[in-house]
């Protein structure tokens, strides 16, 4: 159980948000995560996990230790263009359309 809390805490640190602010943003009682961390409850509800996963744009599986890679739109932009290149919405849209074209062309 602490493993999941540690991941949530790590995501908070990476995103420069406190656990309390996360709970406020996700409409989760702060006591829920405190009770989970302290072992007073054995698991988080699916609803709570979904809210947290959605907030951080990760899968619920990541929070449960099943997924180890977080891929965000920003990470893809940096991988393709570098972190100092300003990718406009128009460029991003065109890139997404091209990726869809390739998926259809090659049947993936």
ABEGO torsion letter per residue (X at the ends): XAAAAAAAAAAAAAAGBBAAAAAAAAGBBAAAAAAAAAGABABBBAAAAAAAAAAAGBBAAAAAGABABBBBAAAAAAAAAEAABBBBAAAAAAAAAAAAAAAAAAGX
